[in-house]
Amino acid sequence: MRPFFEPRGVMVVGASASPEKLGAVMAASLEKSGVPLARVNPRANADGFATSAAEAARQIADSGGHPDLAVICVPAGATPAALADCAAAGARAALVCSGGFSEIGPEGAAIEDRVRDELARGGMRLLGPNTSGFFAPGRGLIASFVPGAHRVAVGSVGIVAASGGVNHMLAFRLSGQGVGISLGVGIGTGVDVDHADVLAHLASDEQTRVIALHLETCDDGPALLAAVRAATARKPVVALVVGRNNVSEFARSHTGALATSWRTTRSVLSQAGAVVVDDEEQLISAVIGLSGGRIAASRSPGAALITGQAGPGLLIADELGSRRVDLPVLSEQTRQRIGELLPPLTYQANPVDTGRPGPGFSEVIAAVADDAEVDAVGVYGLTEPVLDMVSSVRRAKEMQRGSAPVIVAMDGPEEELAADRSAAVGAGVPFVTGPLGLAQAVAAVVEDARLRALDEAAVAVAGPGLEASGGWDEHAAKRLVAGLGIATPERRVVVSREEAHAAFTELRAPLAVKILSETLLHKTEVGGVHLGIADREALDAAFDALLTIGAERVLVEEMAPSGIDLILGARRDPVFGPIVLLGIGGTAAEAIGDVVIRSAPLSTEIAAAMPDELQAAALLRGWRGGPAVDTAELAACIAGIGGLLVANEWIDELEVNPLRVTAEGAIALDAVLVTRKEDDGVDTDN
Amino acid sequence: MRPFFEPRGVMVVGASASPEKLGAVMAASLEKSGVPLARVNPRANADGFATSAAEAARQIADSGGHPDLAVICVPAGATPAALADCAAAGARAALVCSGGFSEIGPEGAAIEDRVRDELARGGMRLLGPNTSGFFAPGRGLIASFVPGAHRVAVGSVGIVAASGGVNHMLAFRLSGQGVGISLGVGIGTGVDVDHADVLAHLASDEQTRVIALHLETCDDGPALLAAVRAATARKPVVALVVGRNNVSEFARSHTGALATSWRTTRSVLSQAGAVVVDDEEQLISAVIGLSGGRIAASRSPGAALITGQAGPGLLIADELGSRRVDLPVLSEQTRQRIGELLPPLTYQANPVDTGRPGPGFSEVIAAVADDAEVDAVGVYGLTEPVLDMVSSVRRAKEMQRGSAPVIVAMDGPEEELAADRSAAVGAGVPFVTGPLGLAQAVAAVVEDARLRALDEAAVAVAGPGLEASGGWDEHAAKRLVAGLGIATPERRVVVSREEAHAAFTELRAPLAVKILSETLLHKTEVGGVHLGIADREALDAAFDALLTIGAERVLVEEMAPSGIDLILGARRDPVFGPIVLLGIGGTAAEAIGDVVIRSAPLSTEIAAAMPDELQAAALLRGWRGGPAVDTAELAACIAGIGGLLVANEWIDELEVNPLRVTAEGAIALDAVLVTRKEDDGVDTDN
């Protein structure tokens, strides 16, 4: 990516003498960087313009540079030829801003194919098309036609956004909060350079301490996840995924691609270590919170809240609760210490209500931050002319023995707030706006630590590699499932009344009697399932009924005790490859879409965290005296079927539905295995 | 409330000569209003201090005023006596800021009781205790000790907040967005003046165009709802309710009361016409959006989105989708008109992607706003030095034939954004920050219109008044339910085998056979329910089994076809009185808490909107070929049992569980009626 972001020279193809034209704006913007620059316009007769890429390369060479980067500002149709010329002149990277490619239909797609050919031929990388570009404020390198892009502040946040508009929006917003940008990139259509490429660059870029990721679509899921995993190993990544709702028609007009499955994308990004957020405001707060540094990886980090006003403190505590952030009760020792410092009427257990903060404020913050249960501290207050809160936090940081980060949010008259913000930025104290912002910032720091705790424990469960074969009826699928250590009911396959009666003798009634078929997916709907068979008469009746619907083989099996029905499945997502799904059985849960997703392979530790994310999680913890799920057992089941899909390319889908959680453990009551068909995609949830 | 907010004179009791003390800060702040002011301090020997309330009243009278308002700045223990003195001196309203009352425990509660006695004796109203006060910036009347409160901008938003801190926080934040405040009030402990009092004042206050409501607890639900209903009939109310999570211990330390049931409170506030929001950022965006005016009441208003950049536009469209805001496809005529104005590559169906906005921007906005399907328009763009977006919107407003409000959000370098914001404020154009803010603002305008459309149709269903009686077993409860027009299964009450066999002859097997009891609430758990009785042998076995568990009367009834099980209930909420609940049956939905609540009485129109708010709503629309609910029939059931509870004080609770939705209609398979016990509260959900 260096030819893009650290070029030794830049040529702007399609630079115009009219200052308002795209090419002229780009050239004027790039010129400020001090990197040798040449303007190319075959029809230009103005001074200084090169009439060809080759001439531009000579101009750049004369200035001691090399034309690493070509910024192409010509219409879509002229782009392939321009790329060829630039490659021939020595360019290694190209930025194409214009639209008119695959997002407009077949005609544009044809041009895009020619662009790809030229890239392959010239050994060049391309950013775009359909992007407003990128900026590296620290180098003064602003390859963007957005007015004001040169005002983005210098700093340590790297942005990789699907959309150039979102890239700029985030950069402006963060700059407004006093948080600068190391590099901001809008991917656009993403014909060549994609999120993964830029993530890899940002991961190793020393100026970048936090990465903001905005995603609309993804072509290569595994590459994206690998890049996120590599990046989160080194620095925090905060991810915003578009597409909760059906916005695909508009999305396609924008990037030429359908929005990626929102839920799956969020799940697997989180699993790869990214802090996944719901909207751009939360992204901004999370990035600012994490700019204060990570905390140690932990399954359940503790946060503390110190507030100058109880009402806003209650809003923050409520919001932290929604984000599963624990506010542990402070130790006796800490409470004694802050009890000496605070008026007696205030709440001091955590949240710590300081009343209106007084002179001992720094000591209170330091004492709370050093509590053994506290990993991160949020401080909220209205601006106070007599007490400089930011200085108090700075002094507290000096007193602190430990390293718990302290994040501050304030509200007050605009000018006072601006002064406090700039003091905080100067002191390196993360500073967000308002109760919600503080809760989001603290929650991001906690979530980043939680994800790393899971990640460190991640040893993926590998499945057995099996010979590909057909003939997967329920019995065979259950045998496979049993091989993974998942319990299945005692059962017999029978082809005659006599065998059925023998099975009845051997098994414990009541029994289930079902049609066995390799092709029939919906047994119940054709009357292929008879339950609660308690005597031989009922058995005969069921057997005969199955014969009349064409059964050749019949499964006779013991029924399980009552319990809670789960759905456990593994599939191949068209973008992210093997994934596992855990859901609650029954139509209500299905209608709600109460499902948790992970990519496979996965460790049992990661699988063990899945049930807690179900909306109906309480159901698995012994609901109204019912059985509680054995998390370790369930995790082994989940990781096992994930591993199986990974190890066996020929399996397309395996679903255990229901997996019944009983007082005696989990048992697979039905199992369906679908083998891979040639050239066949798989539907995913959205 | 006028003695508080439009006093003819103010005395500050406990005013100190030390300028940093609370009383001195208050007096200094109030003095700026120009309202005659007197400082009371019995021990003061400084010039100008009155040594008693009576002397203060004389000072105020000498300045041509009357001491309407007493601001009490003495410790809790001295407050009752101070109130008595002020009442005697003619004060009609008192503001008490200090803490140390019921929120600290029994000792404080005793003082609070004495305060109540003094109020009753003196015929005085009291705001507080434990609040930072109130401010009416338009009058320069700042009865607040918060530094910077005098910098709150003058405007048309009224705030009534549970917490003084939140009152100030919202006022500062709105001021920072260029939106001023008419009156901001922090209720504090709310010993006397509560949200309903202030809402009533704001509803009739001509300066106030939008009301922001922040609620932590509520003692008198019906009074609050009546106040919200009266206010929303005249102007929009946006409500933020604290307590999604268990924050009650901290809340109690703050206001002395438990947080109110969050879910019920939100539901009934919404039913009363308030736009209910999730956090303070959404509240701010909603208030700004509604400051541009309401749109006509409508069941399904249409919104349009015009964006300068597709990426942020996609974020906004996605967020609008989550908030159930419809973006109807624009008419052929509108699309033709904007097609003439926009470059051909952009998406123009709605959202309208203008590319980078050009000179025809005003015409585009006007054309979209005048589309027949469009009731409100959101416009988003990055700041553009060459195109003044706010002026474009203003020009568009002049061209517009209709009255659809246009709300603008922009992002860009801080200074440009500030300039655009102040231009928007000057032009009366609602201006919010960022994609999320715009979606929230537009959604608030749409939601306000939707709620009014329901409200106008509201003719509550009254229930029959019945003679109070005991003896409510399942059969009696079902008779009552049947009287409301809800279908119940054909059934017989039997006391002998012979009667059971007679019932078997008359009814259509399979049958359910159940114990009948006026006291037993959980029949199934004691083996009191036998289902699927298909023959006389099974009938005998079931009957005998019920005898062994003590059954004296037995219910024999026909079983219903399969379908979707709902839970329909009516209860008395300790705060809001009669409420109805609709939920999905089954443990999974119960664990998720998929329930919709309304206060009773309610119209069938309001009831008809309930199923759509269930998370599992899809289940009721013919899930996988299953039966679809007859909404009108279900609405009649809901409104009916609500009306019953309202008309019959002696009924505490009535629950139909399940109410089964079948292809032939809804049928009550079980019903439980609980009569009122003396002095007995009812649990509510949270």
Chai-1 contact restraints between the chains, C-beta under 6 A:
chainA,res_idxA,chainB,res_idxB,connection_type,confidence,min_distance_angstrom,max_distance_angstrom,comment,restraint_id
A,G99,B,L345,contact,1.0,0.0,6.0,A-B,restraint_1
A,I104,B,L345,contact,1.0,0.0,6.0,A-B,restraint_2
A,P147,B,E384,contact,1.0,0.0,6.0,A-B,restraint_3
A,P147,B,P385,contact,1.0,0.0,6.0,A-B,restraint_4
A,G148,B,G412,contact,1.0,0.0,6.0,A-B,restraint_5
A,G148,B,P413,contact,1.0,0.0,6.0,A-B,restraint_6
A,R151,B,P413,contact,1.0,0.0,6.0,A-B,restraint_7
A,S163,B,G311,contact,1.0,0.0,6.0,A-B,restraint_8
A,G165,B,Q309,contact,1.0,0.0,6.0,A-B,restraint_9
A,G165,B,G311,contact,1.0,0.0,6.0,A-B,restraint_10
A,G165,B,P312,contact,1.0,0.0,6.0,A-B,restraint_11
A,V166,B,G311,contact,1.0,0.0,6.0,A-B,restraint_12
A,V166,B,P312,contact,1.0,0.0,6.0,A-B,restraint_13
A,H168,B,L382,contact,1.0,0.0,6.0,A-B,restraint_14
A,M169,B,P312,contact,1.0,0.0,6.0,A-B,restraint_15
A,M169,B,D411,contact,1.0,0.0,6.0,A-B,restraint_16
A,F172,B,D411,contact,1.0,0.0,6.0,A-B,restraint_17
A,F172,B,G412,contact,1.0,0.0,6.0,A-B,restraint_18
A,G176,B,E414,contact,1.0,0.0,6.0,A-B,restraint_19
A,V242,B,L314,contact,1.0,0.0,6.0,A-B,restraint_20
A,V242,B,D318,contact,1.0,0.0,6.0,A-B,restraint_21
A,R244,B,D318,contact,1.0,0.0,6.0,A-B,restraint_22
A,R244,B,S322,contact,1.0,0.0,6.0,A-B,restraint_23
A,N245,B,D318,contact,1.0,0.0,6.0,A-B,restraint_24
A,N245,B,G321,contact,1.0,0.0,6.0,A-B,restraint_25
A,V247,B,L314,contact,1.0,0.0,6.0,A-B,restraint_26
A,V247,B,A317,contact,1.0,0.0,6.0,A-B,restraint_27
A,V247,B,D318,contact,1.0,0.0,6.0,A-B,restraint_28
A,F250,B,A317,contact,1.0,0.0,6.0,A-B,restraint_29
A,F250,B,Y347,contact,1.0,0.0,6.0,A-B,restraint_30
A,F250,B,P351,contact,1.0,0.0,6.0,A-B,restraint_31
A,A251,B,L314,contact,1.0,0.0,6.0,A-B,restraint_32
A,S253,B,Y347,contact,1.0,0.0,6.0,A-B,restraint_33
A,H254,B,A310,contact,1.0,0.0,6.0,A-B,restraint_34
A,D279,B,L436,contact,1.0,0.0,6.0,A-B,restraint_35
A,E280,B,P435,contact,1.0,0.0,6.0,A-B,restraint_36
A,E280,B,L436,contact,1.0,0.0,6.0,A-B,restraint_37
A,E281,B,L436,contact,1.0,0.0,6.0,A-B,restraint_38
A,Q309,B,G165,contact,1.0,0.0,6.0,A-B,restraint_39
A,A310,B,H254,contact,1.0,0.0,6.0,A-B,restraint_40
A,G311,B,S163,contact,1.0,0.0,6.0,A-B,restraint_41
A,G311,B,G165,contact,1.0,0.0,6.0,A-B,restraint_42
A,G311,B,V166,contact,1.0,0.0,6.0,A-B,restraint_43
A,P312,B,G165,contact,1.0,0.0,6.0,A-B,restraint_44
A,P312,B,V166,contact,1.0,0.0,6.0,A-B,restraint_45
A,P312,B,M169,contact,1.0,0.0,6.0,A-B,restraint_46
A,L314,B,V242,contact,1.0,0.0,6.0,A-B,restraint_47
A,L314,B,V247,contact,1.0,0.0,6.0,A-B,restraint_48
A,L314,B,A251,contact,1.0,0.0,6.0,A-B,restraint_49
A,A317,B,V247,contact,1.0,0.0,6.0,A-B,restraint_50
A,A317,B,F250,contact,1.0,0.0,6.0,A-B,restraint_51
A,D318,B,V242,contact,1.0,0.0,6.0,A-B,restraint_52
A,D318,B,R244,contact,1.0,0.0,6.0,A-B,restraint_53
A,D318,B,N245,contact,1.0,0.0,6.0,A-B,restraint_54
A,D318,B,V247,contact,1.0,0.0,6.0,A-B,restraint_55
A,G321,B,N245,contact,1.0,0.0,6.0,A-B,restraint_56
A,S322,B,R244,contact,1.0,0.0,6.0,A-B,restraint_57
A,L345,B,G99,contact,1.0,0.0,6.0,A-B,restraint_58
A,L345,B,I104,contact,1.0,0.0,6.0,A-B,restraint_59
A,Y347,B,F250,contact,1.0,0.0,6.0,A-B,restraint_60
A,Y347,B,S253,contact,1.0,0.0,6.0,A-B,restraint_61
A,P351,B,F250,contact,1.0,0.0,6.0,A-B,restraint_62
A,L382,B,H168,contact,1.0,0.0,6.0,A-B,restraint_63
A,E384,B,P147,contact,1.0,0.0,6.0,A-B,restraint_64
A,P385,B,P147,contact,1.0,0.0,6.0,A-B,restraint_65
A,D411,B,M169,contact,1.0,0.0,6.0,A-B,restraint_66
A,D411,B,F172,contact,1.0,0.0,6.0,A-B,restraint_67
A,G412,B,G148,contact,1.0,0.0,6.0,A-B,restraint_68
A,G412,B,F172,contact,1.0,0.0,6.0,A-B,restraint_69
A,P413,B,G148,contact,1.0,0.0,6.0,A-B,restraint_70
A,P413,B,R151,contact,1.0,0.0,6.0,A-B,restraint_71
A,E414,B,G176,contact,1.0,0.0,6.0,A-B,restraint_72
A,P435,B,E280,contact,1.0,0.0,6.0,A-B,restraint_73
A,L436,B,D279,contact,1.0,0.0,6.0,A-B,restraint_74
A,L436,B,E281,contact,1.0,0.0,6.0,A-B,restraint_75
A,I584,B,A588,contact,1.0,0.0,6.0,A-B,restraint_76
A,G586,B,G586,contact,1.0,0.0,6.0,A-B,restraint_77
A,G586,B,A588,contact,1.0,0.0,6.0,A-B,restraint_78
A,T587,B,L619,contact,1.0,0.0,6.0,A-B,restraint_79
A,T587,B,W623,contact,1.0,0.0,6.0,A-B,restraint_80
A,A588,B,I584,contact,1.0,0.0,6.0,A-B,restraint_81
A,A588,B,G586,contact,1.0,0.0,6.0,A-B,restraint_82
A,A588,B,A588,contact,1.0,0.0,6.0,A-B,restraint_83
A,A588,B,A589,contact,1.0,0.0,6.0,A-B,restraint_84
A,A588,B,A616,contact,1.0,0.0,6.0,A-B,restraint_85
A,A589,B,A588,contact,1.0,0.0,6.0,A-B,restraint_86
A,A591,B,A616,contact,1.0,0.0,6.0,A-B,restraint_87
A,A591,B,A618,contact,1.0,0.0,6.0,A-B,restraint_88
A,A591,B,L619,contact,1.0,0.0,6.0,A-B,restraint_89
A,I592,B,Q615,contact,1.0,0.0,6.0,A-B,restraint_90
A,I592,B,A616,contact,1.0,0.0,6.0,A-B,restraint_91
A,Q615,B,I592,contact,1.0,0.0,6.0,A-B,restraint_92
A,A616,B,A588,contact,1.0,0.0,6.0,A-B,restraint_93
A,A616,B,A591,contact,1.0,0.0,6.0,A-B,restraint_94
A,A616,B,I592,contact,1.0,0.0,6.0,A-B,restraint_95
A,A618,B,A591,contact,1.0,0.0,6.0,A-B,restraint_96
A,L619,B,T587,contact,1.0,0.0,6.0,A-B,restraint_97
A,L619,B,A591,contact,1.0,0.0,6.0,A-B,restraint_98
A,W623,B,T587,contact,1.0,0.0,6.0,A-B,restraint_99
A,W623,B,A591,contact,1.0,0.0,6.0,A-B,restraint_100
